[in-house]
């Protein structure tokens, strides 16, 4: 497979995954901001920026308010990671490799791009909620279509790599924001606000039912961290993502095995770490430090994949 085609498929899938994550993040930030009437929910909107990886580009020129954060993460064309930009970039990548896509994949991406025009920047609350629901549906449609129509060849494996690398990065950032950036006041720990913040994390990753099935009872930080980091049954956990990343890297036909060995070593090393870790040891060693290390290594892995396959 040509490196250009592999790169386009990788980023097409990655940007579609990112759009769905941002939609969930904005929905939950809006719900949680209503629980902080004293500060206008500014801390929740700040955490949304940090969880989206936009701290350096958003601050210090802007203040994190509901209107500014929604505009920046959803509609700002100058933000390369806004929902609108994600769909625009995904469509450009899809168009560049049109012959490598199934007709259903192209229709899913192009249809999303065409329908995007009906949503206006700065609309009413009901319009925003409808837009975010639509984004989640379109991202899910694309993932289902390419999963069920692509041949299990190198193109499919590069698309999967993009999806799960993006998902792992999002999950680690989200959990780290709650645990480190958004820590409640001492008197709030274990209280109603703390409980709903942890519940919000589960909402973003669509894990409320999964949590009830696996742990039951009240939402506890230790169990949320275990579900999102170490549980192989949950499809958005770090362990699940890295299991898939290692599998798809192994399945790609290597033109240069020596060069391809670098990302494989990095991915397998992190997967083994997640496979044999215990949540008590992770918490005792510092959850923030653990997650920061995973975010950095995930970023490095993306660069390693690009170098190995000449992106």
C-alpha positions as semicolon CSV with decimal commas, in nm:
position;residue;x (nm);y (nm);z (nm)
1;X;0,000;0,000;0,000
2;X;0,122;0,353;-0,082
3;X;0,222;0,559;0,221
4;X;-0,007;0,841;0,107
5;X;-0,312;0,612;0,109
6;X;-0,219;0,467;0,448
7;X;-0,182;0,818;0,591
8;X;-0,518;0,935;0,455
9;X;-0,702;0,633;0,593
10;X;-0,528;0,670;0,930
11;X;-0,626;1,036;0,967
12;X;-0,973;0,992;0,819
13;X;-1,060;0,745;1,092
14;X;-0,885;0,947;1,360
15;X;-1,072;1,269;1,283
16;X;-1,410;1,094;1,276
17;X;-1,336;0,943;1,618
18;X;-1,231;1,284;1,751
19;X;-1,553;1,451;1,634
20;X;-1,768;1,202;1,824
21;X;-1,559;1,247;2,139
22;X;-1,587;1,627;2,127
23;X;-1,965;1,607;2,091
24;X;-1,992;1,391;2,405
25;X;-1,750;1,619;2,590
26;X;-1,956;1,930;2,515
27;X;-2,282;1,762;2,610
28;X;-2,150;1,659;2,950
29;X;-1,978;1,995;3,014
30;X;-2,312;2,165;2,961
31;X;-2,487;1,930;3,203
32;X;-2,216;1,963;3,468
33;X;-2,195;2,344;3,445
34;X;-2,549;2,366;3,580
35;X;-2,424;2,210;3,906
36;X;-2,190;2,506;3,964
37;X;-2,419;2,810;3,957
38;X;-2,174;3,017;4,164
39;X;-1,901;3,032;3,901
40;X;-2,121;2,995;3,596
41;X;-1,976;2,652;3,535
42;X;-1,647;2,805;3,422
43;X;-1,441;2,525;3,572
44;X;-1,633;2,268;3,369
45;X;-1,576;2,462;3,048
46;X;-1,208;2,499;3,134
47;X;-1,182;2,125;3,189
48;X;-1,349;2,065;2,852
49;X;-1,075;2,268;2,681
50;X;-0,803;2,078;2,866
51;X;-0,964;1,738;2,795
52;X;-0,977;1,829;2,426
53;X;-0,605;1,908;2,425
54;X;-0,663;2,277;2,350
55;X;-0,507;2,445;2,654
56;X;-0,216;2,602;2,463
57;X;-0,422;2,732;2,169
58;X;-0,729;2,853;2,362
59;X;-0,561;3,025;2,656
60;X;-0,458;3,293;2,750
61;X;-0,629;3,497;2,476
62;X;-0,980;3,380;2,568
63;X;-1,183;3,316;2,879
64;X;-1,350;2,977;2,922
65;X;-1,721;3,055;2,910
66;X;-2,001;2,842;2,776
67;X;-2,028;3,041;2,453
68;X;-1,654;3,064;2,386
69;X;-1,581;2,697;2,452
70;X;-1,875;2,570;2,247
71;X;-1,777;2,793;1,957
72;X;-1,412;2,689;1,977
73;X;-1,465;2,314;2,009
74;X;-1,766;2,282;1,780
75;X;-1,763;2,547;1,508
76;X;-1,435;2,741;1,494
77;X;-1,274;2,679;1,151
78;X;-0,945;2,819;1,285
79;X;-0,929;2,538;1,540
80;X;-0,803;2,230;1,349
81;X;-0,961;2,003;1,612
82;X;-1,310;2,157;1,624
83;X;-1,596;1,932;1,519
84;X;-1,646;2,127;1,197
85;X;-1,275;2,109;1,116
86;X;-1,265;1,737;1,197
87;X;-1,541;1,664;0,945
88;X;-1,385;1,893;0,686
89;X;-1,044;1,728;0,723
90;X;-1,194;1,379;0,726
91;X;-1,373;1,453;0,400
92;X;-1,053;1,583;0,237
93;X;-0,872;1,266;0,340
94;X;-1,157;1,051;0,210
95;X;-1,167;1,237;-0,121
96;X;-0,791;1,192;-0,166
97;X;-0,827;0,812;-0,142
98;X;-1,173;0,771;-0,290
99;X;-1,072;0,457;-0,481
100;X;-0,956;0,291;-0,156
101;X;-1,294;0,337;0,014
102;X;-1,607;0,132;-0,021
103;X;-1,904;0,322;-0,164
104;X;-2,075;0,306;0,175
105;X;-1,773;0,465;0,345
106;X;-1,761;0,750;0,096
107;X;-2,136;0,811;0,127
108;X;-2,108;0,821;0,507
109;X;-1,826;1,078;0,502
110;X;-1,952;1,288;0,213
111;X;-2,309;1,281;0,343
112;X;-2,185;1,407;0,678
113;X;-1,997;1,689;0,508
114;X;-2,305;1,791;0,306
115;X;-2,541;1,780;0,605
116;X;-2,295;1,982;0,813
117;X;-2,396;2,296;0,622
118;X;-2,744;2,296;0,773
119;X;-2,606;2,369;1,120
120;X;-2,533;2,734;1,191
121;X;-2,270;2,879;1,421
122;X;-2,412;3,040;1,735
123;X;-2,755;2,876;1,728
124;X;-3,001;2,827;2,014
125;X;-2,954;2,564;2,285
126;X;-3,198;2,320;2,124
127;X;-3,015;2,354;1,793
128;X;-2,682;2,286;1,963
129;X;-2,815;1,974;2,135
130;X;-2,953;1,849;1,804
131;X;-2,616;1,917;1,640
132;X;-2,421;1,723;1,903
133;X;-2,658;1,426;1,879
134;X;-2,618;1,435;1,501
135;X;-2,238;1,439;1,533
136;X;-2,239;1,131;1,756
137;X;-2,471;0,950;1,516
138;X;-2,258;1,033;1,210
139;X;-1,933;0,930;1,379
140;X;-2,093;0,603;1,486
141;X;-2,232;0,547;1,136
142;X;-1,889;0,583;0,980
143;X;-1,728;0,343;1,227
144;X;-1,998;0,084;1,168
145;X;-1,984;0,119;0,790
146;X;-1,611;0,078;0,749
147;X;-1,601;-0,202;1,005
148;X;-1,857;-0,396;0,804
149;X;-1,755;-0,318;0,445
150;X;-1,373;-0,294;0,423
151;X;-1,158;-0,590;0,330
152;X;-0,932;-0,701;0,614
153;X;-0,622;-0,576;0,440
154;X;-0,368;-0,303;0,515
155;X;-0,614;-0,019;0,450
156;X;-0,849;-0,149;0,717
157;X;-0,565;-0,191;0,965
158;X;-0,444;0,169;0,918
159;X;-0,800;0,298;0,967
160;X;-0,829;0,095;1,287
161;X;-0,494;0,223;1,410
162;X;-0,614;0,581;1,372
163;X;-0,941;0,510;1,552
164;X;-0,792;0,334;1,854
165;X;-0,491;0,563;1,888
166;X;-0,725;0,862;1,900
167;X;-0,957;0,683;2,142
168;X;-0,674;0,591;2,379
169;X;-0,548;0,950;2,382
170;X;-0,899;1,085;2,450
171;X;-0,968;0,841;2,734
172;X;-0,638;0,913;2,909
173;X;-0,679;1,291;2,879
174;X;-1,038;1,283;3,001
175;X;-0,963;1,078;3,311
176;X;-0,655;1,285;3,391
177;X;-0,854;1,610;3,370
178;X;-1,104;1,488;3,627
179;X;-0,842;1,350;3,862
180;X;-0,581;1,624;3,839
181;X;-0,721;1,941;3,682
182;X;-1,077;1,926;3,808
183;X;-1,017;1,801;4,164
184;X;-1,298;1,921;4,390
185;X;-1,244;2,110;4,712
186;X;-1,150;1,892;5,008
187;X;-1,497;1,927;5,155
188;X;-1,651;1,811;4,825
189;X;-1,463;1,479;4,805
190;X;-1,718;1,201;4,832
191;X;-2,002;1,451;4,810
192;X;-2,273;1,510;4,554
193;X;-2,058;1,724;4,322
194;X;-1,773;1,474;4,328
195;X;-2,016;1,191;4,254
196;X;-2,167;1,370;3,954
197;X;-1,827;1,462;3,815
198;X;-1,724;1,098;3,809
199;X;-2,060;1,008;3,661
200;X;-1,995;1,268;3,391
201;X;-1,677;1,086;3,293
202;X;-1,881;0,771;3,236
203;X;-2,130;0,967;3,027
204;X;-1,860;1,103;2,795
205;X;-1,736;0,753;2,713
206;X;-2,085;0,598;2,713
207;X;-1,994;0,372;3,003
208;X;-2,276;0,413;3,255
209;X;-2,434;0,078;3,182
210;X;-2,096;-0,094;3,157
211;X;-2,007;0,040;3,502
212;X;-2,333;-0,085;3,654
213;X;-2,285;-0,429;3,506
214;X;-1,926;-0,466;3,621
215;X;-1,924;-0,289;3,957
216;X;-2,282;-0,212;4,060
217;X;-2,359;0,028;4,339
218;X;-2,235;0,384;4,383
219;X;-1,987;0,537;4,140
220;X;-1,640;0,529;4,299
221;X;-1,322;0,689;4,158
222;X;-1,117;0,372;4,193
223;X;-1,367;0,167;3,995
224;X;-1,407;0,434;3,724
225;X;-1,030;0,441;3,680
226;X;-1,015;0,062;3,666
227;X;-1,289;0,047;3,402
228;X;-1,130;0,311;3,179
229;X;-0,771;0,195;3,215
230;X;-0,746;-0,177;3,279
231;X;-1,069;-0,354;3,186
232;X;-1,031;-0,542;2,853
233;X;-1,408;-0,591;2,825
234;X;-1,481;-0,219;2,779
235;X;-1,415;-0,095;2,422
236;X;-1,293;0,250;2,528
237;X;-1,052;0,141;2,799
238;X;-0,681;0,198;2,747
239;X;-0,611;-0,173;2,767
240;X;-0,872;-0,255;2,502
241;X;-0,741;0,019;2,271
242;X;-0,382;-0,094;2,300
243;X;-0,475;-0,456;2,250
244;X;-0,630;-0,355;1,917
245;X;-0,340;-0,126;1,826
246;X;-0,087;-0,406;1,872
247;X;-0,301;-0,650;1,674
248;X;-0,341;-0,418;1,376
249;X;0,027;-0,324;1,376
250;X;0,114;-0,694;1,367
251;X;-0,128;-0,757;1,080
252;X;0,012;-0,484;0,853
253;X;0,241;-0,612;0,580
254;X;0,584;-0,462;0,655
255;X;0,783;-0,340;0,358
256;X;1,071;-0,259;0,592
257;X;1,054;-0,484;0,902
258;X;1,343;-0,302;1,071
259;X;1,172;0,035;1,049
260;X;0,832;-0,111;1,143
261;X;0,978;-0,269;1,457
262;X;0,994;0,067;1,640
263;X;0,616;0,130;1,671
264;X;0,553;-0,237;1,737
265;X;0,794;-0,240;2,029
266;X;0,640;0,077;2,174
267;X;0,281;-0,048;2,138
268;X;0,351;-0,395;2,276
269;X;0,543;-0,249;2,570
270;X;0,252;-0,028;2,672
271;X;-0,001;-0,306;2,616
272;X;0,191;-0,542;2,844
273;X;0,210;-0,270;3,108
274;X;-0,169;-0,226;3,096
275;X;-0,233;-0,599;3,081
276;X;-0,050;-0,676;3,406
277;X;-0,114;-0,355;3,601
278;X;-0,330;-0,349;3,913
279;X;-0,545;-0,049;3,992
280;X;-0,426;-0,023;4,353
281;X;-0,065;0,005;4,236
282;X;-0,162;0,261;3,973
283;X;-0,345;0,477;4,228
284;X;-0,067;0,451;4,485
285;X;0,198;0,546;4,231
286;X;0,001;0,852;4,122
287;X;-0,283;0,837;3,871
288;X;-0,191;1,172;3,718
289;X;0,167;1,063;3,656
290;X;0,048;0,731;3,513
291;X;-0,197;0,893;3,272
292;X;0,046;1,169;3,170
293;X;0,298;0,901;3,078
294;X;0,039;0,721;2,866
295;X;-0,062;1,044;2,688
296;X;0,304;1,117;2,606
297;X;0,373;0,761;2,491
298;X;0,058;0,758;2,279
299;X;0,167;1,079;2,109
300;X;0,514;0,933;2,052
301;X;0,359;0,616;1,909
302;X;0,167;0,820;1,654
303;X;0,491;0,981;1,539
304;X;0,664;0,644;1,532
305;X;0,391;0,496;1,311
306;X;0,423;0,792;1,075
307;X;0,800;0,746;1,049
308;X;0,779;0,370;1,005
309;X;0,527;0,388;0,720
310;X;0,655;0,711;0,566
311;X;0,354;0,930;0,641
